[in-house]
Amino acid sequence: QKLRARTDTWGGAMGDSTGLGISLHPMVIMSASEHFTRHRAQAAPGSPLRVFGCLLGTLSGRNVDIANSFELKVSVKEDGTYAIDTEFLKSRLEDYKKVFKDYDALGWYSTVVGQEALESDLALHRQMCEVTESPMYLVLDPVPPAGMQDLPITIYESEVAIVNDNPTIVLSKVSFKMDSVDSERISVDHVAHISSAGDGPETGALVSHLAGQQSAIKMLSDRIQVVQAYLAATQDGTIPPDHAALRQIKSLCNSLPAVNMGTSAKFTEDFLSDYNDTLLVSYLSSITQGTGVVNDVVDKFQTAYDKHTRRRGIF
């Protein structure tokens, strides 16, 4: 069942009446949409197509700025309900705090057809209350109705209501506005060019390059299939063998380095060289991260040592 009656009672213009100002960035919408699209492409037939994520941003008084998000690990219980992996959530939050020190967990998002919260979502919402106080809940409809002009997004705020003389957490709809920075505007503009590439000339250099690569790979695949079908028909005796064509095919196969992988010293040398270069980049990345950690430790030690020196000087 949906929380329609409960949310309509507490929702409406709740965002305006309480003075709550919510700003939603396009990065959150693009991340959630990409998350659902990737999950739908990789999911097995018959598996649930809901995805879940954590909302990040800043909170200043009654002003909420939802600027980023990341995916959540959610397991399905025997009764069909969902449960959040809180250890994974806390670990990811610690990683994000190292890079985005001003960002805090503001709530969570999920995809629901119909753009309305479900009754079962309250259990996940209570889990998020263990991580952040009064979390927000963003619902994204992955299959909006045809001709819909507004964003298929609904945002809920946590509230405590008295139900049957007991305090109960309910979800109330709140209004929101779109906000963006320069980098997000560039990203949205680029995505818009990609989505409209079929209706007009391709304007982005990256789009043109990827389209050319796709055409080349498709042409190569078609020609390989033709050669494969010809060899199969020749082996079965369906068509008479053409020795000139067979010699050309054999020469082409011999020119491939992968065919002589076990016997070609040149290919083995080049492969090991590329492999060692890849490992070297990985090692340099690890060393850089370790150097950064050591630098932080040295800075903290110097700060603590300076404070200790000043205290001794006072006394």
C-alpha positions in Angstrom: 0.0 0.0 0.0 1.1 3.5 -0.6 1.3 6.4 1.9 -1.1 8.4 -0.3 -3.6 9.3 2.4 -1.0 10.0 5.1 1.3 12.1 2.8 -1.6 14.1 1.4 -2.8 14.9 4.9 0.7 16.2 5.9 2.0 17.2 2.6 0.7 19.8 0.1 2.4 23.1 0.8 4.3 21.8 3.8 7.6 23.1 2.3 6.3 26.7 2.2 4.5 26.6 5.5 7.4 25.4 7.5 10.0 27.6 5.8 11.9 24.6 4.6 14.0 25.4 1.5 15.2 22.5 -0.5 17.6 22.9 -3.5 18.2 19.9 -5.7 21.2 19.7 -8.1 21.1 18.0 -11.5 24.0 15.7 -10.5 21.7 13.8 -8.1 19.1 13.2 -10.9 21.7 12.1 -13.4 23.4 9.8 -10.9 20.1 8.2 -9.9 19.0 7.8 -13.5 22.3 6.3 -14.5 22.1 3.9 -11.5 18.7 2.7 -12.6 19.6 2.3 -16.3 22.7 0.3 -15.5 20.9 -1.9 -13.0 18.1 -2.6 -15.5 20.7 -3.5 -18.2 22.6 -5.9 -15.9 19.7 -7.4 -14.0 18.5 -10.9 -14.6 15.0 -11.4 -16.0 12.3 -11.3 -13.3 14.5 -9.5 -10.7 13.3 -6.4 -8.9 14.2 -3.1 -10.7 14.3 -0.8 -7.7 17.6 1.0 -6.9 18.6 2.8 -3.7 21.1 5.5 -2.9 22.2 8.0 -0.3 21.7 11.8 -0.7 24.6 14.1 0.2 24.7 17.8 0.7 24.7 20.6 3.2 22.2 21.7 5.8 22.1 25.3 7.1 19.1 26.0 9.4 16.1 25.2 7.3 18.0 25.4 4.0 18.8 22.0 2.5 21.2 21.7 -0.5 21.1 18.2 -2.0 24.3 18.2 -4.2 25.5 14.6 -4.7 24.6 10.9 -4.1 26.0 7.4 -4.1 24.6 3.9 -4.4 23.5 1.8 -1.4 23.8 -1.9 -0.9 20.3 -3.2 -0.2 19.4 -6.8 0.5 16.0 -8.4 0.0 14.6 -10.3 3.0 12.5 -13.5 2.8 9.3 -11.5 3.3 10.1 -9.3 0.3 11.2 -6.2 2.2 14.5 -4.4 1.9 17.3 -3.8 4.3 20.2 -1.4 4.0 23.8 -2.5 4.6 24.6 0.1 7.3 28.3 -0.9 7.5 28.8 -0.2 3.8 26.8 3.1 4.2 29.0 4.3 7.0 32.2 3.3 5.2 31.2 5.2 2.1 30.3 8.2 4.2 33.7 8.2 5.8 35.3 8.1 2.3 33.2 11.0 1.0 34.0 13.1 4.1 37.7 12.8 3.2 37.0 14.5 -0.1 33.9 16.6 0.5 34.3 17.7 4.1 31.3 20.0 4.0 28.9 17.2 2.8 26.7 15.3 5.2 24.2 12.5 4.7 20.8 14.2 4.1 18.7 11.1 3.3 18.2 8.5 0.7 16.6 8.0 -2.7 14.8 5.1 -4.5 13.0 4.5 -7.8 9.2 3.8 -7.6 6.9 3.6 -10.5 4.1 6.0 -9.8 6.3 8.6 -8.0 4.7 7.8 -4.6 6.4 6.4 -1.4 5.4 2.8 -0.5 4.4 1.6 3.0 7.4 -0.7 3.0 9.7 2.3 2.6 9.2 3.3 6.2 11.4 0.4 7.4 14.3 1.7 5.2 13.6 5.2 6.4 13.9 4.2 10.0 17.3 2.6 9.2 18.4 5.9 7.7 17.3 7.7 10.9 20.2 5.8 12.6 22.7 7.5 10.3 21.2 11.0 10.1 18.6 12.8 12.0 15.3 13.6 10.1 16.4 12.2 6.7 14.9 13.3 3.4 13.5 10.8 1.0 13.6 11.4 -2.8 11.4 9.2 -5.0 12.2 9.0 -8.7 9.7 7.6 -11.2 11.8 5.7 -13.8 8.9 5.4 -16.2 7.1 8.7 -16.2 3.8 9.1 -18.1 4.0 10.2 -21.7 3.7 13.9 -22.1 4.7 14.7 -18.5 6.2 18.2 -18.3 7.4 18.2 -14.6 10.3 16.3 -13.2 9.1 12.8 -12.1 10.5 13.4 -8.6 8.9 13.7 -5.2 10.8 14.6 -2.0 9.5 13.7 1.5 10.4 15.1 4.8 10.4 13.1 8.1 7.9 14.2 10.7 6.7 12.7 14.0 2.9 12.5 14.3 0.7 11.2 17.0 -1.1 8.1 15.7 -3.3 6.2 18.2 -1.6 8.1 21.1 1.8 6.9 19.9 4.5 9.0 18.2 5.0 7.7 14.7 7.3 8.7 11.9 5.4 9.8 8.8 6.5 11.2 5.4 5.3 14.5 4.2 5.7 15.9 0.7 7.8 19.1 0.4 8.4 21.4 -2.4 11.9 21.9 -3.9 13.7 24.0 -6.5 16.5 23.2 -9.0 19.9 24.7 -8.4 23.2 24.1 -10.2 26.8 25.3 -10.5 28.8 26.0 -13.7 30.2 22.5 -13.9 26.8 20.9 -13.7 25.4 23.2 -16.3 28.1 22.0 -18.7 27.4 18.4 -17.9 23.6 18.8 -18.4 24.3 20.7 -21.7 26.5 17.8 -22.9 23.9 15.2 -22.0 21.3 17.2 -23.8 23.4 17.2 -26.9 23.9 13.4 -26.7 20.2 12.8 -26.2 19.2 15.0 -29.2 22.0 13.7 -31.5 19.5 11.6 -33.4 17.3 14.5 -34.3 20.1 16.7 -35.8 23.8 17.0 -36.6 26.1 15.8 -33.9 27.8 18.8 -32.3 30.1 17.3 -29.6 33.5 16.1 -30.6 33.2 13.2 -28.1 29.9 12.1 -29.6 31.2 12.1 -33.1 34.3 10.1 -32.0 32.2 7.5 -30.2 29.8 7.3 -33.2 32.7 6.7 -35.6 34.2 4.0 -33.3 30.8 2.3 -33.1 30.4 2.3 -36.9 33.9 0.9 -37.4 33.4 -1.9 -34.9 30.1 -2.8 -36.4 31.6 -2.9 -39.9 34.4 -5.1 -38.7 32.0 -7.4 -36.9 29.9 -7.8 -40.0 32.9 -8.6 -42.2 34.2 -11.2 -39.7 30.8 -12.9 -39.7 30.9 -13.0 -43.5 34.4 -14.7 -43.5 33.3 -17.1 -40.8 30.1 -18.0 -42.7 32.2 -18.5 -45.9 34.7 -20.9 -44.1 31.8 -22.9 -42.6 30.1 -23.3 -45.9 33.4 -24.3 -47.6 34.1 -26.9 -44.8 30.6 -28.3 -45.2 31.0 -28.6 -48.9 28.1 -26.2 -49.6 30.3 -24.1 -51.9 33.5 -25.1 -53.7 36.7 -23.8 -52.1 38.4 -20.8 -53.6 42.1 -21.3 -52.9 43.0 -17.7 -53.6 40.4 -16.5 -51.0 41.5 -19.1 -48.5 45.2 -18.0 -48.9 44.2 -14.4 -48.2 42.2 -15.5 -45.1 45.2 -17.5 -43.8 47.5 -14.6 -44.4 45.2 -12.3 -42.5 45.0 -14.7 -39.5 48.8 -15.1 -39.4 49.2 -11.3 -39.2 47.2 -11.2 -36.0 49.6 -11.2 -33.0 47.1 -13.0 -30.7 47.3 -16.1 -33.0 51.0 -16.4 -32.3 50.8 -15.5 -28.6 52.7 -18.6 -27.5 55.4 -18.5 -30.1 55.9 -14.8 -30.9 58.6 -13.3 -28.7 57.8 -9.8 -30.0 54.2 -10.0 -28.9 55.1 -11.4 -25.5 57.6 -8.6 -25.0 55.1 -5.9 -25.9 52.4 -7.4 -23.8 54.7 -7.6 -20.7 55.8 -4.0 -21.3 52.2 -2.7 -21.3 51.4 -4.9 -18.3 54.4 -3.5 -16.4 53.4 0.0 -17.3 49.9 -0.6 -15.9 51.3 -2.0 -12.7 53.7 1.0 -12.4 50.8 3.4 -12.7 48.9 1.5 -10.0 52.0 1.5 -7.7 52.5 5.2 -8.2 48.9 5.8 -7.3 49.3 3.8 -4.1 52.5 5.7 -3.2 50.8 9.0 -3.8 48.0 8.1 -1.5 50.4 6.9 1.2 52.4 10.1 0.9 49.2 12.1 1.4 48.4 10.1 4.5 51.9 10.6 5.9 51.7 14.3 5.1 48.4 14.6 7.1 50.0 12.8 10.0 53.0 15.2 10.0 50.7 18.2 9.9 48.6 17.0 12.8 51.8 16.1 14.8 53.2 19.6 14.2 49.9 21.2 15.3 49.8 19.2 18.5 53.5 19.8 19.2 53.1 23.6 18.7 50.2 23.7 21.2 52.2 21.6 23.7 55.2 24.0 23.3 53.1 27.1 23.9 51.5 25.6 27.0 54.9 24.9 28.5 56.0 28.4 27.7 53.1 29.9 29.6 53.9 28.0 32.8 
